[in-house]
């Protein structure tokens, strides 16, 4: 494991250990416990490893836990499926390398354009936005106005006031973005682009800083998202995320209108509006 992944694994295990209530695993609570959660020796005992070895693991030392040990720790710490998958990747039992290139293929842009009234865009492994269609530009004109260097989905969520107003429940939505981002990039925190993005967000956004310190992770799941558009009001859109087979380093995100909400008509109204003159750069 790379040093950054070892450090992240140790910090993540420590955060989950401190969140676990001792009675939940059959241990007495209260008493002389000065800190919340389980002690390291208790986790080690329940997982069937030595106290010293587990301490080294939390300290980020250069040790390589087996798949069986990671599974035992996941059971002991009551990790969710997303958290279990995350520690497996951090420990080297999954793909932790940076995916393929970030270049936006022309045929993928044609696919975006063919999606018509469905707002759609493409992000890289570090969540930089590299392509979008006119429907997305009508939903969020700022995507074309912002400089390419700052055209990153997570950066815009936490720094652009227009995005804060556009998201139907910014507190919940921004947290969801953050936990999914961490789940994807945690094993690649040594990547200069990822590390620089995290550092800049910690400097400018107290909300991001607090959320990042929690070490929470979650998987992406398709579902309904609510947007508040200044021109047409509330939009109910279903969120889909796809990986192109011939561009595995990219993700295509598409929003489709939820039936029975009037959103399709509102998107059609937006389609009749002129697109901002800012074009892709």
N, C-alpha and C positions, 0 to 999 in steps of 0.2 A: 504494500500500500504506500502511496505517496504520503509525505508528511502532512499535507493539508487534509487529506482524507482521514488519516489517523487522528488528527486533532479534532476534526468534525465528528468522527465516530465517538471519541471520548466525551466531548461536550454533549452530544446528543444522548448517550447512555446516562450521563450524569443528570441531565434535565428530566429524563423519564423516571429515573430512580427517585428523584426528589418529589415527583408528582404522585407516586404510588402510595396509597394508604396501607400501612402494615396489616391491619385486620383483613384487608382484601386478599392477602396471601397467607392468612392463618397465623400472623404474628401479633403479639400484643402491641397496642398503641399507647400513647401517653407516657407516663412515667418520667424517666430522666432523659427523654429524647430532646435534644437541644435544637435539632434541625428537622424540617419536615421530610416525610418520605422514608425510604429504606436506607439502612446503612450499607456500605460496600460489602462488609462481611456477610450480611444477610443475603444480598443478591448472589454472592459467590456460592454460599451454601445451597441456596435453592436451585442454582443453575448447575451445580456439580463441578465447580472449578475452584482453584485455590484463591484465597483472599489476595495474596500478593499478585498473582497473575491478573486478576480482575482489576486491581488497583493500577497496574501497569497499563492495562487496556484503556482505562479512563484517562490516564495521564498521556496517552498518545504515543506510547513507546512503540518501537518497531517490532511488534509481534503480529502473527497472522492467525487469527481465530479460524477454526474450521467451520464448515457449513453447519455441522451438528451443534457446535458450541453457540454459534449465532442463533440458531433455532431455539436452543435452550434458554438463552438470554431473552429472546423475544417472548417466549412463554412466561418466563419469570416476571418480566416487566409489563406483561399484559399489553404488548404492542398491537396496534391495529394492523391490518394487512398492508396498508400503505407504509407505515413505520417499519414493519418487518422487511418489506422489500427495500426500503431505504438503507437499513443497516446492512443488509446483504450486499448491496452495491458498494457501500462505503468500505466493507471488509474485503472487497474484491471478488465476490461471488455473483457477479453480474456485470453488465457493460458499464464501465465507468470512464471510458475514453470519450473524447470529443467526437461527435458524429461527423459525417462528411461535410463537404464544403458549404459555404454560405451564399454562393452565387445563385441568383434568381434566374432559373431557366425561362426562356421565352415561351415555351409551351405551357409552363405553369401560369404565367401571366394571362395567356389566352384562356386557360381554364377559369381563372378568376373572372375575367370579363364575360365568359359565357354563363356565369351564375346570375347575371342580370340584376334583378332587384334585391337579391340576397347579399347583404353586406359581408364581404369576405376579405381576408388578408393573409399574408404569409410571414412567419417569423423564423429566425434562425435558432440554433441551440442556446444562444445567450439572450434570446427574445428580442433581438433587433428586428424591426419591421422592414422587410425588403420589397414587398409588393402588396398591392391592394386594388380593388375595383372601384368604379365610380359610386356604387351604392354605399361602400364603406366610407368613401370620401364625403358623401352627403351626410352620413350618420355622424362622422367625426372629421370635419374639415381640417382640424389641426394636424392630422397625419401628413398632409402635404405641405403645411406651413412650417413645421418644425425642421430644424437642420438634421441632415442624415446622422450626424454624430449623436444626437439626442433622441433619435427616432427608435426608442426602445420601449416596448410595451410596459414593462414594470416601472421604468423611469417616468413615463407619462402618467401612469396610474397614480403615482405618489407625488408628482410635482406639478401637473397641469390642472389648474382650477376648472377648466372646461370639462375634463374627464371626470372630476369629482362631481360636477353637476349632472353629467350625462349618465353616470352609473346610478341605477335605481336605489341602491343601498350601499353607499360607498364604504362604510365601515366593514360590512360583511364581504362585499365584493373584493375590496382591496386585500383583505386578509386571505381570501380564497386564492387570489392571484399569487400572493407571497408564499403561501404554503405549497402550492403546486410548483412554483419556480424553484423553491429550495429542494423539493423532492427530485427535480430534474437535474439541478446543477451541483448539489451537495458534493458528489464525488469529484467534481471538477473545479473546486474553489481555487485551485492553484492556477487555473487558466487566467492569464492577465486581464482579459476582457471581463470575465465574471467577477474577479476580485476587485477590479476598478469600479465596476457598477455598484457592487455592494458597499464599498467604502464611500462612494459619492452619495448614495442614498442614505447611509447612516449619518452623514454630515448634514444633509439638508432636510431630512424628514424624521421627526420624532416618532411618528406612527410606524414608519418602516423600522426604525431602530428598536422599538419595543417589540414589534412582531418578529424581527429576526432573532432577537435575544431569546425568544420562547422556544426556538428550535422545532416548532411545529411543522409537520409535513402532511401532504394529502395528495391523493391521486386526482387526475382529471376525470370528470364525469360529465357526459352530455346532460343537458337539462335546460329548463327555462331561465332566461335572464331578463331583467326589466331595465329599460333605458328610459330616460326622461329627455326627449329631444325638444329644443327650444322652438322649433317650427311646427311640429305635429303632435307633441305631447307624448303620452306613455306608449312605449313599444314593448311588446312581449315577443321575445325572440328565443328560438331554441339554438343552443350552442353546440357545434360539432367541431371535432378536431381530427384531422387526417394526416398521415405521413405518406408522401409520394414515394412509390417504390424505387424510383430512379433518382431521388433527391432526399436521402434519409436524414440529412442534417437539417431539413426544413419541416415546418408544420403548417398546414393550411387550416385556417379557422374560418368557418362559415356560419352565419346566422340566418335561420329561416323563420318565417312568420308563424307564430302559433295560431292554429285555427280557432275561430270563434272570438278573437280578441279585437278584430278590426285592424290589426297590424298590417296585413297585406295591402289594404287600401291606403294606409298611411305611407307605406313604402312606395306605393305607386304614385302618390302625391309628391313624395320627395324626388322620385325619378323624373318628374316634370320640371324640377327646379334646375337652374344652371349650376354646373359644377364649378367650384372655385378655380381661378386661373392658375393657382400654384400646381405645378405638375411634378411627377416623380423626378427625383434628382439623386 
